[in-house]
Amino acid sequence: MLNQTLHKNQETTPEFLTISDMNVNSNIFGWLFAAEVISRKTNSGKLFLDLRLRDQRGSEIIARYFDPPRLETHLPQEGRVVLLEGIVEEYRGQIQIKLIRVQNDDSIPTDRFTLGTRCSIVQLEADFQHLIDKIDDAGLRTLLHDCFSAELMERFRRWPAAVRHHGAVVGGLLEHTVNVTTIAELTARLYPCNHDLVIAGALLHDIGKLEELEGQVGAGFTPHGRMVGHIVLGMHYVQEQAMHVATLEEAKIDDVLHIILAHHTKEYGSPVNPATIEALIVHQADLAEAHLTGFLEHCQKSFGANGWTSFSPIYGGQLRVS
């Protein structure tokens, strides 16, 4: 119906739009996913809509819809696929879409716009268990089994690792944790350290994100997550579980908690800097994984026909897709 409404006098077929292919002053007609829809008013008091739209690669663009329909049932809604017609414009150095018409289109499944992990969830779960099996310390192994109960793993396997940046996909938290632990475990072979502590700390370092982030990708932070943050939430959870592990020495509990508390820098929420080699290894592994995944995700979202991406302020230029 919308197709006919938008172009009833033209033989135009809608397509799945790719943001990196959009050019300024071009007309577009097709599908994107409405990640966010906000009602605003102009200086003169007229209503308009701000939309954050996502394509199938995960790239996002802002669109503005002036003079939208008065009936709420005709308005685009968050979390739904929309069929739109508009013009690509440039505003303050950024491209955006000026919408002519837009409407929800439930004929397109939302999972067409749902990003997943690079490896299958089944493989990631197997890798996760394999990493636990590498730990010889009985107390640390018990702590991990208690922390990662079957009920918790049901959430952990599908949770995102972030709201918008690296790991903001279904299963992103599991993938990030496996990658960080693998990097940390390989690094631990090169330096004198307690390998069991490195693996245990890496597996637990982001467990607090289950309480910090909403489960739906891009949904944002929980109220508890905004107020406390995943580092402290994770530390408290692991500390509570450790109290019931009789075979776990108090000094090792402190070591694991320190790894969790020090895995970021202070400007990103960590209350302390790494004070042990094990904490430093996990800290560096977390940083490396975030940068490498961010690199790949930028390539995935914005590569063009010439094999190069758009400019990335994080990496200081355009990136080449291998």
LUMVEXDREN-946693 format. One record per residue (C-alpha): residue in one letter; x, y, z; residue number from 1. Coordinates in steps of 0.2 Angstrom, whole numbers. Example, Ala and Ser with C-alpha at 12.3 -4.5 7.8 and 13.67 -1.06 7.14 Angstrom:
<recs>
A,62,-22,39,1
S,68,-5,36,2
</recs>
This chain:
<recs>
M,0,0,0,1
L,14,12,5,2
N,23,8,-11,3
Q,8,14,-21,4
T,5,29,-10,5
L,23,35,-12,6
H,25,32,-31,7
K,8,28,-38,8
N,12,37,-54,9
Q,30,30,-56,10
E,37,12,-59,11
T,49,13,-45,12
T,54,-2,-35,13
P,59,0,-17,14
E,76,-7,-11,15
F,85,-11,5,16
L,95,5,7,17
T,114,6,11,18
I,119,22,20,19
S,137,22,13,20
D,130,22,-5,21
M,120,38,-2,22
N,125,53,-11,23
V,120,71,-7,24
N,105,78,-17,25
S,100,60,-22,26
N,82,54,-20,27
I,80,37,-11,28
F,66,25,-9,29
G,67,9,1,30
W,68,1,18,31
L,78,5,34,32
F,75,1,52,33
A,69,14,64,34
A,81,13,79,35
E,74,29,87,36
V,60,41,84,37
I,59,57,94,38
S,45,70,92,39
R,52,88,92,40
K,46,106,88,41
T,53,119,77,42
N,57,137,84,43
S,39,142,77,44
G,31,127,87,45
K,28,115,72,46
L,30,97,75,47
F,43,87,67,48
L,51,69,69,49
D,69,65,72,50
L,73,47,67,51
R,89,37,69,52
L,88,24,55,53
R,99,9,53,54
D,103,-1,37,55
Q,107,-20,36,56
R,126,-17,39,57
G,122,-8,55,58
S,126,9,49,59
E,115,23,55,60
I,109,40,49,61
I,98,54,55,62
A,82,58,46,63
R,70,72,49,64
Y,52,72,45,65
F,43,89,44,66
D,24,90,44,67
P,21,72,49,68
P,3,65,49,69
R,-8,69,64,70
L,-14,52,67,71
E,-2,42,78,72
T,-6,26,68,73
H,2,34,53,74
L,18,39,61,75
P,34,28,61,76
Q,38,19,77,77
E,54,13,85,78
G,59,-5,83,79
R,50,-7,66,80
V,55,-7,48,81
V,50,8,38,82
L,48,11,20,83
L,53,29,16,84
E,55,41,2,85
G,67,56,4,86
I,81,67,-2,87
V,99,65,5,88
E,105,82,11,89
E,121,88,20,90
Y,120,97,36,91
R,135,103,46,92
G,146,91,37,93
Q,135,76,40,94
I,123,68,28,95
Q,105,66,33,96
I,88,62,25,97
K,74,74,23,98
L,59,63,23,99
I,45,66,11,100
R,35,51,17,101
V,38,37,29,102
Q,27,23,35,103
N,29,7,45,104
D,31,-9,34,105
D,28,-25,44,106
S,30,-35,28,107
I,48,-34,30,108
P,54,-45,46,109
T,65,-35,58,110
D,78,-48,59,111
R,83,-43,42,112
F,91,-28,51,113
T,98,-38,66,114
L,117,-40,66,115
G,125,-55,74,116
T,142,-61,79,117
R,155,-66,66,118
C,156,-84,73,119
S,141,-94,77,120
I,134,-93,95,121
V,136,-112,96,122
Q,155,-111,92,123
L,157,-97,104,124
E,149,-106,118,125
A,160,-121,115,126
D,175,-110,115,127
F,169,-102,131,128
Q,168,-119,139,129
H,185,-124,132,130
L,193,-109,141,131
I,185,-113,157,132
D,192,-131,156,133
K,210,-124,154,134
I,209,-118,172,135
D,218,-130,185,136
D,213,-121,201,137
A,198,-130,208,138
G,192,-114,218,139
L,193,-103,202,140
R,184,-117,192,141
T,170,-118,205,142
L,168,-99,205,143
L,166,-98,186,144
H,153,-112,186,145
D,144,-103,200,146
C,145,-86,191,147
F,140,-93,174,148
S,125,-104,179,149
A,114,-111,166,150
E,101,-97,169,151
L,114,-83,167,152
M,122,-91,152,153
E,105,-90,143,154
R,106,-71,144,155
F,125,-70,142,156
R,124,-79,125,157
R,112,-67,117,158
W,117,-50,126,159
P,125,-36,117,160
A,142,-30,123,161
A,138,-11,120,162
V,124,1,115,163
R,131,7,98,164
H,149,4,96,165
H,160,-12,95,166
G,150,-28,100,167
A,132,-20,99,168
V,125,-36,91,169
V,115,-51,97,170
G,128,-62,106,171
G,141,-48,106,172
L,145,-50,125,173
L,149,-68,123,174
E,160,-65,107,175
H,169,-51,115,176
T,172,-61,131,177
V,179,-76,121,178
N,190,-65,111,179
V,197,-55,126,180
T,200,-71,135,181
T,209,-79,120,182
I,220,-64,118,183
A,224,-64,136,184
E,227,-82,137,185
L,239,-81,122,186
T,248,-66,130,187
A,250,-75,147,188
R,261,-88,138,189
L,274,-75,135,190
Y,276,-67,152,191
P,278,-74,170,192
C,260,-74,178,193
N,246,-84,185,194
H,238,-91,170,195
D,222,-97,179,196
L,219,-79,186,197
V,221,-72,169,198
I,208,-83,161,199
A,196,-82,176,200
G,198,-63,176,201
A,195,-61,157,202
L,180,-72,157,203
L,172,-62,171,204
H,178,-45,167,205
D,162,-39,158,206
I,149,-50,167,207
G,141,-34,175,208
K,135,-29,157,209
L,121,-41,160,210
E,114,-28,173,211
E,121,-12,164,212
L,113,-15,147,213
E,96,-19,141,214
G,95,-35,132,215
Q,89,-28,115,216
V,103,-22,104,217
G,103,-3,104,218
A,90,-1,118,219
G,102,8,130,220
F,107,7,148,221
T,96,1,162,222
P,93,13,177,223
H,105,3,188,224
G,118,3,174,225
R,117,22,172,226
M,119,24,191,227
V,132,11,195,228
G,140,4,179,229
H,146,-13,174,230
I,163,-13,182,231
V,156,-11,200,232
L,140,-21,196,233
G,152,-35,190,234
M,163,-34,205,235
H,149,-35,217,236
Y,141,-50,208,237
V,157,-60,208,238
Q,161,-55,226,239
E,144,-62,232,240
Q,147,-79,222,241
A,165,-80,229,242
M,159,-80,247,243
H,151,-97,245,244
V,167,-105,237,245
A,176,-113,252,246
T,191,-119,241,247
L,194,-101,235,248
E,208,-92,244,249
E,204,-74,249,250
A,220,-67,241,251
K,214,-75,224,252
I,197,-67,226,253
D,205,-50,228,254
D,215,-54,212,255
V,200,-58,202,256
L,190,-43,209,257
H,205,-32,205,258
I,206,-38,187,259
I,187,-33,185,260
L,190,-16,193,261
A,205,-12,182,262
H,200,-18,165,263
H,196,0,159,264
T,206,16,161,265
K,200,28,175,266
E,193,40,162,267
Y,181,25,156,268
G,175,20,173,269
S,189,10,182,270
P,192,15,200,271
V,210,9,199,272
N,224,6,187,273
P,231,-12,185,274
A,242,-16,199,275
T,246,-34,194,276
I,253,-42,178,277
E,237,-52,177,278
A,226,-37,178,279
L,237,-28,165,280
I,236,-42,153,281
V,217,-43,154,282
H,217,-24,152,283
Q,227,-24,136,284
A,217,-39,129,285
D,201,-29,132,286
L,208,-14,123,287
A,215,-24,109,288
E,199,-33,106,289
A,188,-17,106,290
H,200,-9,93,291
L,201,-23,82,292
T,182,-27,82,293
G,179,-8,80,294
F,190,-8,65,295
L,181,-23,57,296
E,164,-16,61,297
H,168,1,53,298
C,173,-9,37,299
Q,157,-19,37,300
K,146,-4,39,301
S,154,8,27,302
F,164,0,13,303
G,161,6,-4,304
A,163,-2,-21,305
N,181,4,-22,306
G,186,-7,-7,307
W,188,8,5,308
T,177,14,19,309
S,172,32,24,310
F,183,42,35,311
S,185,35,53,312
P,189,48,66,313
I,194,34,78,314
Y,207,26,66,315
G,212,43,58,316
G,207,40,40,317
Q,199,29,27,318
L,201,10,30,319
R,204,-3,17,320
V,193,-19,16,321
S,203,-34,13,322
</recs>
